[in-house]
Amino acid sequence: MAEHADVVVVGGGLFGTSIAYQLCRRGAGRVLLLERAALGSGDSGRTFGMVRRHYSNAVTALLAMRGSHTIMHWAEEVGIGDAGYVETGYLLPVPEALVEASRGNVARLAALGLDTSFVGPSEIAQIEPLLALDGIAGGAYEPDGGFADAHKMILGWFAGGYAHGLQARFGCGVSALIVEGGRVRGVRTPEGDIGCDRVVLATGAWARELLMPVGVDVPIALKRIQVAVLRQPAGAPRPNVVCSDAVTNVVVRPDRGALFCAVTYFGDEPLDAADDCDHDASPGYEAAIRRALSERYPTLAGAAWQRAWAGPYDYSPDWNPIVGEAPGVEGLHLALAWSGHGFKLSPAVGEVVAAEVVGDQPVIDVTALRPARFAEGELLRLAYGPGARA
Ligand SMILES: Cc1cc2nc3c(=O)[nH]c(=O)nc-3n(C[C@H](O)[C@H](O)[C@H](O)COP(=O)(O)OP(=O)(O)OC[C@H]3O[C@@H](n4cnc5c(N)ncnc54)[C@H](O)[C@@H]3O)c2cc1C
Protein backbone atom coordinates (compact mmCIF):
# COMPACT_ATOMS: atom_id res chain seq x y z
CA MET A 1 0.00 0.00 0.00
CA ALA A 2 1.38 3.37 -1.01
CA GLU A 3 0.37 5.09 2.19
CA HIS A 4 1.02 3.88 5.74
CA ALA A 5 0.06 5.05 9.22
CA ASP A 6 0.89 3.54 12.58
CA VAL A 7 -2.68 3.94 13.80
CA VAL A 8 -5.81 4.80 11.82
CA VAL A 9 -8.70 6.13 13.89
CA VAL A 10 -12.02 5.83 12.05
CA GLY A 11 -14.69 8.35 13.10
CA GLY A 12 -14.46 12.00 14.14
CA GLY A 13 -16.96 12.09 17.00
CA LEU A 14 -16.28 12.41 20.72
CA PHE A 15 -14.58 9.03 20.89
CA GLY A 16 -12.50 9.23 17.72
CA THR A 17 -11.11 12.66 18.58
CA SER A 18 -10.53 11.85 22.25
CA ILE A 19 -8.65 8.65 21.35
CA ALA A 20 -6.69 10.30 18.53
CA TYR A 21 -5.63 13.13 20.87
CA GLN A 22 -4.45 10.69 23.54
CA LEU A 23 -2.61 8.57 20.96
CA CYS A 24 -0.72 11.65 19.75
CA ARG A 25 0.13 12.66 23.32
CA ARG A 26 1.55 9.19 23.88
CA GLY A 27 3.72 9.37 20.76
CA ALA A 28 1.95 6.53 18.96
CA GLY A 29 3.69 7.37 15.67
CA ARG A 30 1.76 8.55 12.61
CA VAL A 31 -1.86 8.79 13.74
CA LEU A 32 -4.40 9.37 10.97
CA LEU A 33 -8.05 10.20 11.69
CA LEU A 34 -10.51 9.43 8.91
CA GLU A 35 -14.00 10.91 9.04
CA ARG A 36 -16.52 10.28 6.29
CA ALA A 37 -18.24 13.66 6.75
CA ALA A 38 -17.13 16.36 9.25
CA LEU A 39 -16.05 16.44 12.89
CA GLY A 40 -19.06 15.97 15.15
CA SER A 41 -21.42 15.17 12.29
CA GLY A 42 -22.64 11.93 13.92
CA ASP A 43 -24.29 11.37 17.31
CA SER A 44 -21.83 13.62 19.11
CA GLY A 45 -23.19 16.71 17.36
CA ARG A 46 -26.71 15.82 18.56
CA THR A 47 -26.06 14.85 22.15
CA PHE A 48 -27.92 16.18 25.17
CA GLY A 49 -24.51 16.63 26.82
CA MET A 50 -25.33 15.47 30.34
CA VAL A 51 -22.52 15.15 32.91
CA ARG A 52 -23.34 12.68 35.70
CA ARG A 53 -21.64 9.76 37.35
CA HIS A 54 -24.61 7.75 38.56
CA TYR A 55 -23.94 4.20 37.36
CA SER A 56 -24.72 0.69 38.59
CA ASN A 57 -21.26 -0.76 38.04
CA ALA A 58 -17.76 0.30 38.98
CA VAL A 59 -16.20 0.36 35.52
CA THR A 60 -18.57 2.91 33.95
CA ALA A 61 -18.73 4.90 37.20
CA LEU A 62 -14.92 5.20 37.25
CA LEU A 63 -14.83 6.18 33.57
CA ALA A 64 -17.57 8.76 34.20
CA MET A 65 -15.79 10.14 37.28
CA ARG A 66 -12.49 10.52 35.47
CA GLY A 67 -14.18 11.79 32.31
CA SER A 68 -16.27 14.34 34.19
CA HIS A 69 -13.16 15.58 35.98
CA THR A 70 -11.54 16.29 32.61
CA ILE A 71 -14.68 18.06 31.39
CA MET A 72 -14.77 20.19 34.55
CA HIS A 73 -11.02 20.97 34.47
CA TRP A 74 -10.49 21.12 30.73
CA ALA A 75 -7.88 23.87 30.78
CA GLU A 76 -5.54 21.89 33.06
CA GLU A 77 -6.26 18.50 31.47
CA VAL A 78 -6.34 19.32 27.73
CA GLY A 79 -4.99 22.86 27.62
CA ILE A 80 -6.68 23.93 24.38
CA GLY A 81 -10.19 25.38 24.26
CA ASP A 82 -12.78 24.47 26.86
CA ALA A 83 -15.60 21.95 27.31
CA GLY A 84 -18.34 24.52 27.91
CA TYR A 85 -19.07 22.95 31.26
CA VAL A 86 -21.98 24.39 33.26
CA GLU A 87 -22.36 23.12 36.83
CA THR A 88 -26.03 22.81 37.78
CA GLY A 89 -26.26 19.68 39.92
CA TYR A 90 -27.69 16.36 38.72
CA LEU A 91 -30.84 14.74 40.07
CA LEU A 92 -32.26 11.27 39.36
CA PRO A 93 -35.72 10.99 40.98
CA VAL A 94 -37.07 7.45 41.41
CA PRO A 95 -40.41 5.83 42.32
CA GLU A 96 -40.79 3.76 45.51
CA ALA A 97 -40.00 0.54 43.57
CA LEU A 98 -36.50 1.84 42.70
CA VAL A 99 -35.53 3.41 46.04
CA GLU A 100 -33.47 0.42 47.12
CA ALA A 101 -31.65 0.29 43.77
CA SER A 102 -30.93 4.02 43.97
CA ARG A 103 -29.71 3.89 47.56
CA GLY A 104 -27.47 0.93 46.65
CA ASN A 105 -25.94 2.80 43.71
CA VAL A 106 -25.41 5.92 45.82
CA ALA A 107 -23.63 3.91 48.52
CA ARG A 108 -21.38 2.19 45.96
CA LEU A 109 -20.57 5.49 44.23
CA ALA A 110 -19.86 7.29 47.51
CA ALA A 111 -17.48 4.43 48.41
CA LEU A 112 -15.66 5.16 45.12
CA GLY A 113 -15.22 8.76 46.28
CA LEU A 114 -18.10 10.51 44.49
CA ASP A 115 -19.91 13.39 46.19
CA THR A 116 -23.46 11.98 45.97
CA SER A 117 -26.37 11.33 48.30
CA PHE A 118 -29.88 9.93 48.37
CA VAL A 119 -32.35 12.76 48.94
CA GLY A 120 -36.01 12.66 49.95
CA PRO A 121 -38.93 14.54 48.36
CA SER A 122 -38.57 17.63 50.59
CA GLU A 123 -34.89 18.04 49.64
CA ILE A 124 -35.81 17.45 45.99
CA ALA A 125 -38.34 20.27 46.22
CA GLN A 126 -35.54 22.59 47.34
CA ILE A 127 -33.07 21.39 44.72
CA GLU A 128 -35.58 21.78 41.85
CA PRO A 129 -38.65 23.79 42.88
CA LEU A 130 -40.18 23.40 39.38
CA LEU A 131 -40.78 19.66 39.84
CA ALA A 132 -44.25 18.31 40.57
CA LEU A 133 -43.41 15.56 43.05
CA ASP A 134 -46.18 13.05 42.25
CA GLY A 135 -44.82 9.50 42.36
CA ILE A 136 -41.32 10.59 43.41
CA ALA A 137 -40.13 8.67 46.47
CA GLY A 138 -36.62 10.14 46.52
CA GLY A 139 -33.62 10.40 44.29
CA ALA A 140 -29.87 10.33 43.75
CA TYR A 141 -28.21 13.74 43.75
CA GLU A 142 -24.77 14.88 42.56
CA PRO A 143 -24.27 18.57 43.48
CA ASP A 144 -21.53 19.11 40.89
CA GLY A 145 -23.26 17.42 37.91
CA GLY A 146 -24.22 19.51 34.90
CA PHE A 147 -23.84 19.69 31.14
CA ALA A 148 -21.15 20.48 28.61
CA ASP A 149 -20.65 21.11 24.90
CA ALA A 150 -19.63 18.19 22.68
CA HIS A 151 -18.61 20.44 19.78
CA LYS A 152 -16.16 22.33 21.98
CA MET A 153 -14.71 19.08 23.32
CA ILE A 154 -14.26 17.63 19.83
CA LEU A 155 -12.59 20.81 18.58
CA GLY A 156 -10.35 20.96 21.68
CA TRP A 157 -9.21 17.37 21.25
CA PHE A 158 -8.70 17.82 17.53
CA ALA A 159 -6.64 20.98 18.04
CA GLY A 160 -4.67 19.30 20.83
CA GLY A 161 -4.01 16.26 18.66
CA TYR A 162 -3.08 18.45 15.71
CA ALA A 163 -0.52 20.25 17.87
CA HIS A 164 0.99 16.82 18.60
CA GLY A 165 1.14 15.75 14.94
CA LEU A 166 -2.35 14.32 14.30
CA GLN A 167 -3.24 14.05 10.63
CA ALA A 168 -6.82 13.90 9.43
CA ARG A 169 -9.01 13.60 6.38
CA PHE A 170 -12.61 14.68 6.26
CA GLY A 171 -15.13 13.53 3.69
CA CYS A 172 -13.06 10.34 3.56
CA GLY A 173 -15.14 7.34 4.56
CA VAL A 174 -13.60 3.93 5.18
CA SER A 175 -15.39 1.47 2.90
CA ALA A 176 -13.71 -1.66 4.30
CA LEU A 177 -11.24 -2.90 6.88
CA ILE A 178 -8.37 -4.86 5.37
CA VAL A 179 -7.75 -7.99 7.45
CA GLU A 180 -5.32 -10.75 6.53
CA GLY A 181 -4.21 -13.73 8.59
CA GLY A 182 -6.27 -12.66 11.61
CA ARG A 183 -4.59 -9.21 11.74
CA VAL A 184 -5.69 -5.81 10.59
CA ARG A 185 -3.48 -4.59 7.71
CA GLY A 186 -5.16 -1.36 6.69
CA VAL A 187 -8.32 0.38 5.57
CA ARG A 188 -9.92 0.91 2.15
CA THR A 189 -11.01 4.43 1.21
CA PRO A 190 -12.16 6.09 -2.03
CA GLU A 191 -8.73 7.77 -2.06
CA GLY A 192 -6.92 4.42 -1.96
CA ASP A 193 -5.88 1.80 0.57
CA ILE A 194 -3.96 2.91 3.65
CA GLY A 195 -1.79 0.35 5.39
CA CYS A 196 -1.54 0.48 9.16
CA ASP A 197 -0.58 -1.58 12.20
CA ARG A 198 -3.66 -0.76 14.22
CA VAL A 199 -7.17 0.54 13.62
CA VAL A 200 -9.40 2.11 16.24
CA LEU A 201 -13.04 1.84 15.22
CA ALA A 202 -14.97 4.77 16.68
CA THR A 203 -17.77 4.94 14.13
CA GLY A 204 -20.59 4.78 16.67
CA ALA A 205 -23.87 3.70 15.13
CA TRP A 206 -22.14 2.93 11.81
CA ALA A 207 -19.79 0.21 13.10
CA ARG A 208 -21.55 -2.97 12.02
CA GLU A 209 -21.23 -2.11 8.31
CA LEU A 210 -17.45 -2.37 8.67
CA LEU A 211 -17.30 -5.23 11.17
CA MET A 212 -19.63 -7.81 9.59
CA PRO A 213 -17.58 -8.24 6.36
CA VAL A 214 -14.47 -9.13 8.42
CA GLY A 215 -16.37 -11.63 10.54
CA VAL A 216 -16.63 -9.59 13.75
CA ASP A 217 -20.17 -9.99 15.03
CA VAL A 218 -20.66 -7.60 17.95
CA PRO A 219 -24.21 -7.50 19.33
CA ILE A 220 -24.97 -3.86 18.58
CA ALA A 221 -28.51 -2.71 17.84
CA LEU A 222 -29.76 0.77 16.96
CA LYS A 223 -32.46 3.07 18.22
CA ARG A 224 -33.51 6.60 17.43
CA ILE A 225 -33.77 9.29 20.12
CA GLN A 226 -35.06 12.87 19.94
CA VAL A 227 -34.14 16.06 21.80
CA ALA A 228 -36.18 19.28 22.01
CA VAL A 229 -35.17 22.85 22.85
CA LEU A 230 -37.73 25.27 24.31
CA ARG A 231 -37.61 28.84 25.57
CA GLN A 232 -39.23 30.26 28.68
CA PRO A 233 -40.67 33.80 28.48
CA ALA A 234 -38.62 36.59 30.09
CA GLY A 235 -38.98 36.51 33.87
CA ALA A 236 -40.56 33.03 33.93
CA PRO A 237 -38.94 30.32 36.06
CA ARG A 238 -36.24 28.17 34.45
CA PRO A 239 -35.02 24.69 35.34
CA ASN A 240 -32.11 24.68 37.79
CA VAL A 241 -30.61 21.22 37.55
CA VAL A 242 -30.06 18.46 35.03
CA CYS A 243 -32.74 15.94 35.93
CA SER A 244 -33.48 12.42 34.58
CA ASP A 245 -36.84 11.51 36.03
CA ALA A 246 -37.03 7.72 36.30
CA VAL A 247 -40.73 7.99 37.23
CA THR A 248 -42.13 9.64 34.07
CA ASN A 249 -39.03 9.23 31.85
CA VAL A 250 -38.69 12.91 31.05
CA VAL A 251 -35.19 14.39 31.04
CA VAL A 252 -34.69 18.17 31.37
CA ARG A 253 -31.71 20.43 31.61
CA PRO A 254 -31.12 24.16 31.56
CA ASP A 255 -29.32 25.61 28.56
CA ARG A 256 -27.92 29.06 27.97
CA GLY A 257 -30.23 31.95 28.91
CA ALA A 258 -33.95 31.20 28.81
CA LEU A 259 -33.49 28.02 26.75
CA PHE A 260 -33.84 24.53 28.13
CA CYS A 261 -33.61 21.04 26.61
CA ALA A 262 -36.04 18.17 27.12
CA VAL A 263 -36.22 14.53 26.09
CA THR A 264 -39.11 12.17 26.45
CA TYR A 265 -39.11 8.62 25.23
CA PHE A 266 -41.29 8.37 22.18
CA GLY A 267 -41.99 4.73 21.53
CA ASP A 268 -39.24 2.21 20.90
CA GLU A 269 -37.93 3.60 17.58
CA PRO A 270 -35.64 0.74 16.47
CA LEU A 271 -33.50 1.29 13.35
CA ASP A 272 -32.01 -1.24 10.91
CA ALA A 273 -29.23 1.12 9.84
CA ALA A 274 -28.00 4.45 11.20
CA ASP A 275 -28.45 6.10 7.81
CA ASP A 276 -32.18 5.25 8.00
CA CYS A 277 -32.55 7.76 10.85
CA ASP A 278 -34.77 10.76 10.14
CA HIS A 279 -32.97 13.65 11.87
CA ASP A 280 -36.09 15.81 12.11
CA ALA A 281 -38.41 15.46 15.07
CA SER A 282 -41.36 13.11 14.58
CA PRO A 283 -44.85 14.52 14.09
CA GLY A 284 -46.31 14.38 17.57
CA TYR A 285 -43.01 14.82 19.42
CA GLU A 286 -43.85 18.37 20.49
CA ALA A 287 -47.19 17.19 21.91
CA ALA A 288 -45.41 14.34 23.74
CA ILE A 289 -42.88 16.76 25.26
CA ARG A 290 -45.64 19.11 26.40
CA ARG A 291 -47.58 16.21 27.95
CA ALA A 292 -44.47 15.04 29.81
CA LEU A 293 -43.66 18.57 30.98
CA SER A 294 -47.19 19.27 32.18
CA GLU A 295 -46.97 16.16 34.34
CA ARG A 296 -43.52 16.80 35.86
CA TYR A 297 -42.71 20.50 35.16
CA PRO A 298 -46.09 22.27 34.90
CA THR A 299 -44.53 25.75 34.73
CA LEU A 300 -42.48 24.73 31.65
CA ALA A 301 -45.27 23.09 29.67
CA GLY A 302 -46.20 26.27 27.79
CA ALA A 303 -42.63 27.28 26.86
CA ALA A 304 -42.04 28.34 23.26
CA TRP A 305 -40.92 25.53 20.96
CA GLN A 306 -37.53 26.36 19.39
CA ARG A 307 -36.33 23.24 17.60
CA ALA A 308 -35.88 19.49 17.91
CA TRP A 309 -33.69 16.86 16.30
CA ALA A 310 -33.13 13.13 16.34
CA GLY A 311 -30.14 10.81 16.11
CA PRO A 312 -29.40 7.10 15.98
CA TYR A 313 -27.52 5.49 18.83
CA ASP A 314 -25.81 2.15 19.21
CA TYR A 315 -26.60 -0.05 22.21
CA SER A 316 -25.44 -3.44 23.46
CA PRO A 317 -27.46 -6.20 25.21
CA ASP A 318 -26.44 -4.94 28.68
CA TRP A 319 -26.67 -1.25 27.71
CA ASN A 320 -22.98 -0.74 28.38
CA PRO A 321 -20.11 0.07 26.02
CA ILE A 322 -17.93 -2.35 24.09
CA VAL A 323 -14.24 -1.50 24.49
CA GLY A 324 -11.30 -3.71 23.59
CA GLU A 325 -9.61 -5.59 20.79
CA ALA A 326 -12.03 -7.35 18.42
CA PRO A 327 -12.13 -11.11 18.95
CA GLY A 328 -10.24 -12.81 16.11
CA VAL A 329 -8.74 -9.64 14.58
CA GLU A 330 -5.48 -8.56 16.15
CA GLY A 331 -4.86 -4.82 16.02
CA LEU A 332 -8.54 -3.87 15.61
CA HIS A 333 -9.64 -1.86 18.66
CA LEU A 334 -13.32 -1.22 19.28
CA ALA A 335 -14.76 1.80 21.13
CA LEU A 336 -18.47 1.31 20.49
CA ALA A 337 -22.01 0.76 21.80
CA TRP A 338 -22.26 3.86 23.98
CA SER A 339 -25.90 2.98 24.56
CA GLY A 340 -27.04 6.61 24.75
CA HIS A 341 -24.75 7.52 27.64
CA GLY A 342 -21.27 7.90 26.18
CA PHE A 343 -20.81 11.64 26.46
CA LYS A 344 -19.05 12.00 29.82
CA LEU A 345 -17.19 8.70 29.39
CA SER A 346 -15.35 9.94 26.29
CA PRO A 347 -12.38 11.69 27.96
CA ALA A 348 -11.39 8.67 30.06
CA VAL A 349 -12.08 6.22 27.25
CA GLY A 350 -9.62 8.18 25.10
CA GLU A 351 -6.93 7.60 27.71
CA VAL A 352 -7.78 3.93 28.18
CA VAL A 353 -7.98 3.00 24.49
CA ALA A 354 -4.81 4.92 23.60
CA ALA A 355 -2.96 3.05 26.36
CA GLU A 356 -4.31 -0.28 25.10
CA VAL A 357 -3.22 0.53 21.51
CA VAL A 358 0.37 1.38 22.47
CA GLY A 359 0.59 -1.52 24.93
CA ASP A 360 0.59 0.48 28.18
CA GLN A 361 -1.38 -0.31 31.34
CA PRO A 362 -4.70 1.62 31.14
CA VAL A 363 -5.47 3.99 34.01
CA ILE A 364 -8.83 2.19 34.48
CA ASP A 365 -9.23 -1.54 33.95
CA VAL A 366 -11.96 -1.92 31.31
CA THR A 367 -11.82 -5.70 30.99
CA ALA A 368 -15.47 -5.79 32.08
CA LEU A 369 -16.35 -3.99 28.81
CA ARG A 370 -14.55 -6.51 26.55
CA PRO A 371 -16.38 -7.49 23.35
CA ALA A 372 -16.34 -11.20 24.31
CA ARG A 373 -18.40 -10.70 27.49
CA PHE A 374 -21.69 -11.39 25.72
CA ALA A 375 -20.53 -14.75 24.37
CA GLU A 376 -19.08 -15.51 27.82
CA GLY A 377 -22.39 -14.62 29.53
CA GLU A 378 -20.72 -11.94 31.70
CA LEU A 379 -23.12 -9.05 31.19
CA LEU A 380 -22.89 -5.93 33.37
CA ARG A 381 -25.52 -5.23 36.01
CA LEU A 382 -28.13 -2.48 35.62
CA ALA A 383 -29.79 -1.54 38.89
CA TYR A 384 -32.80 0.03 37.16
CA GLY A 385 -33.29 -2.60 34.45
CA PRO A 386 -32.54 -2.65 30.70
CA GLY A 387 -32.53 0.68 28.88
CA ALA A 388 -32.11 2.78 32.02
CA ARG A 389 -28.58 3.84 30.98
CA ALA A 390 -27.20 3.69 34.48
C1 LIG B 1 -30.13 12.71 20.35
C2 LIG B 1 -29.05 12.10 21.23
C3 LIG B 1 -28.93 12.49 22.55
C4 LIG B 1 -27.93 11.94 23.36
N1 LIG B 1 -27.78 12.37 24.64
C5 LIG B 1 -26.77 11.90 25.43
C6 LIG B 1 -26.55 12.38 26.76
O1 LIG B 1 -27.26 13.20 27.29
N2 LIG B 1 -25.52 11.87 27.46
C7 LIG B 1 -24.71 10.96 26.94
O2 LIG B 1 -23.80 10.52 27.63
N3 LIG B 1 -24.85 10.50 25.67
C8 LIG B 1 -25.87 10.94 24.91
N4 LIG B 1 -26.04 10.48 23.65
C9 LIG B 1 -25.09 9.52 23.15
C10 LIG B 1 -23.79 10.21 22.76
O3 LIG B 1 -24.08 11.29 21.94
C11 LIG B 1 -22.94 9.17 22.09
O4 LIG B 1 -22.64 8.17 23.04
C12 LIG B 1 -21.65 9.75 21.56
O5 LIG B 1 -21.83 10.94 20.86
C13 LIG B 1 -21.03 8.71 20.66
O6 LIG B 1 -19.87 9.25 20.10
P1 LIG B 1 -19.12 8.47 18.96
O7 LIG B 1 -17.86 9.21 18.74
O8 LIG B 1 -19.07 7.02 19.29
O9 LIG B 1 -20.10 8.51 17.71
P2 LIG B 1 -20.39 9.64 16.63
O10 LIG B 1 -20.41 10.99 17.20
O11 LIG B 1 -21.61 9.19 15.89
O12 LIG B 1 -19.12 9.56 15.71
C14 LIG B 1 -18.92 8.56 14.76
C15 LIG B 1 -18.35 9.23 13.54
O13 LIG B 1 -17.94 8.22 12.63
C16 LIG B 1 -18.17 8.70 11.32
N5 LIG B 1 -18.21 7.52 10.45
C17 LIG B 1 -19.17 6.58 10.38
N6 LIG B 1 -18.84 5.63 9.50
C18 LIG B 1 -17.63 5.98 9.00
C19 LIG B 1 -16.76 5.40 8.04
N7 LIG B 1 -17.08 4.26 7.43
N8 LIG B 1 -15.59 6.02 7.76
C20 LIG B 1 -15.25 7.19 8.38
N9 LIG B 1 -16.05 7.79 9.30
C21 LIG B 1 -17.22 7.19 9.60
C22 LIG B 1 -19.49 9.43 11.43
O14 LIG B 1 -19.65 10.36 10.37
C23 LIG B 1 -19.37 10.09 12.79
O15 LIG B 1 -18.88 11.42 12.72
C24 LIG B 1 -27.04 10.98 22.82
C25 LIG B 1 -27.17 10.58 21.50
C26 LIG B 1 -28.17 11.12 20.69
C27 LIG B 1 -28.29 10.69 19.25
The ligand as a MOL file (V3000), in Angstrom:
LIG
                    3D

  0  0  0     0  0            999 V3000
M  V30 BEGIN CTAB
M  V30 COUNTS 53 58 0 0 0
M  V30 BEGIN ATOM
M  V30 1 C -30.1260 12.7060 20.3530 0
M  V30 2 C -29.0470 12.1000 21.2290 0
M  V30 3 C -28.9330 12.4920 22.5510 0
M  V30 4 C -27.9260 11.9430 23.3590 0
M  V30 5 N -27.7850 12.3730 24.6420 0
M  V30 6 C -26.7680 11.9020 25.4280 0
M  V30 7 C -26.5480 12.3760 26.7600 0
M  V30 8 O -27.2550 13.2030 27.2890 0
M  V30 9 N -25.5210 11.8700 27.4560 0
M  V30 10 C -24.7120 10.9590 26.9430 0
M  V30 11 O -23.7980 10.5200 27.6280 0
M  V30 12 N -24.8490 10.5020 25.6720 0
M  V30 13 C -25.8740 10.9420 24.9140 0
M  V30 14 N -26.0390 10.4770 23.6500 0
M  V30 15 C -25.0920 9.5200 23.1460 0
M  V30 16 C -23.7910 10.2100 22.7640 0
M  V30 17 O -24.0790 11.2940 21.9390 0
M  V30 18 C -22.9430 9.1660 22.0860 0
M  V30 19 O -22.6370 8.1660 23.0420 0
M  V30 20 C -21.6450 9.7510 21.5570 0
M  V30 21 O -21.8350 10.9420 20.8570 0
M  V30 22 C -21.0310 8.7140 20.6580 0
M  V30 23 O -19.8700 9.2470 20.0970 0
M  V30 24 P -19.1190 8.4650 18.9600 0
M  V30 25 O -17.8550 9.2060 18.7440 0
M  V30 26 O -19.0720 7.0200 19.2860 0
M  V30 27 O -20.0980 8.5140 17.7090 0
M  V30 28 P -20.3890 9.6390 16.6320 0
M  V30 29 O -20.4130 10.9910 17.1960 0
M  V30 30 O -21.6060 9.1850 15.8940 0
M  V30 31 O -19.1150 9.5640 15.7060 0
M  V30 32 C -18.9250 8.5650 14.7610 0
M  V30 33 C -18.3530 9.2350 13.5370 0
M  V30 34 O -17.9400 8.2230 12.6290 0
M  V30 35 C -18.1730 8.6960 11.3230 0
M  V30 36 N -18.2090 7.5180 10.4490 0
M  V30 37 C -19.1720 6.5820 10.3830 0
M  V30 38 N -18.8410 5.6350 9.5010 0
M  V30 39 C -17.6320 5.9830 8.9960 0
M  V30 40 C -16.7600 5.4020 8.0400 0
M  V30 41 N -17.0820 4.2560 7.4270 0
M  V30 42 N -15.5940 6.0200 7.7620 0
M  V30 43 C -15.2460 7.1900 8.3850 0
M  V30 44 N -16.0520 7.7880 9.2950 0
M  V30 45 C -17.2170 7.1850 9.5980 0
M  V30 46 C -19.4910 9.4340 11.4280 0
M  V30 47 O -19.6530 10.3640 10.3740 0
M  V30 48 C -19.3690 10.0940 12.7940 0
M  V30 49 O -18.8790 11.4150 12.7180 0
M  V30 50 C -27.0410 10.9780 22.8220 0
M  V30 51 C -27.1730 10.5770 21.4960 0
M  V30 52 C -28.1650 11.1240 20.6940 0
M  V30 53 C -28.2860 10.6890 19.2500 0
M  V30 END ATOM
M  V30 BEGIN BOND
M  V30 1 1 1 2
M  V30 2 1 2 3
M  V30 3 2 2 52
M  V30 4 2 3 4
M  V30 5 1 4 5
M  V30 6 1 4 50
M  V30 7 2 5 6
M  V30 8 1 6 7
M  V30 9 1 6 13
M  V30 10 2 7 8
M  V30 11 1 7 9
M  V30 12 1 9 10
M  V30 13 2 10 11
M  V30 14 1 10 12
M  V30 15 2 12 13
M  V30 16 1 13 14
M  V30 17 1 14 15
M  V30 18 1 14 50
M  V30 19 1 15 16
M  V30 20 1 16 17
M  V30 21 1 16 18
M  V30 22 1 18 19
M  V30 23 1 18 20
M  V30 24 1 20 21
M  V30 25 1 20 22
M  V30 26 1 22 23
M  V30 27 1 23 24
M  V30 28 2 24 25
M  V30 29 1 24 26
M  V30 30 1 24 27
M  V30 31 1 27 28
M  V30 32 2 28 29
M  V30 33 1 28 30
M  V30 34 1 28 31
M  V30 35 1 31 32
M  V30 36 1 32 33
M  V30 37 1 33 34
M  V30 38 1 33 48
M  V30 39 1 34 35
M  V30 40 1 35 36
M  V30 41 1 35 46
M  V30 42 1 36 37
M  V30 43 1 36 45
M  V30 44 2 37 38
M  V30 45 1 38 39
M  V30 46 1 39 40
M  V30 47 2 39 45
M  V30 48 1 40 41
M  V30 49 2 40 42
M  V30 50 1 42 43
M  V30 51 2 43 44
M  V30 52 1 44 45
M  V30 53 1 46 47
M  V30 54 1 46 48
M  V30 55 1 48 49
M  V30 56 2 50 51
M  V30 57 1 51 52
M  V30 58 1 52 53
M  V30 END BOND
M  V30 END CTAB
M  END
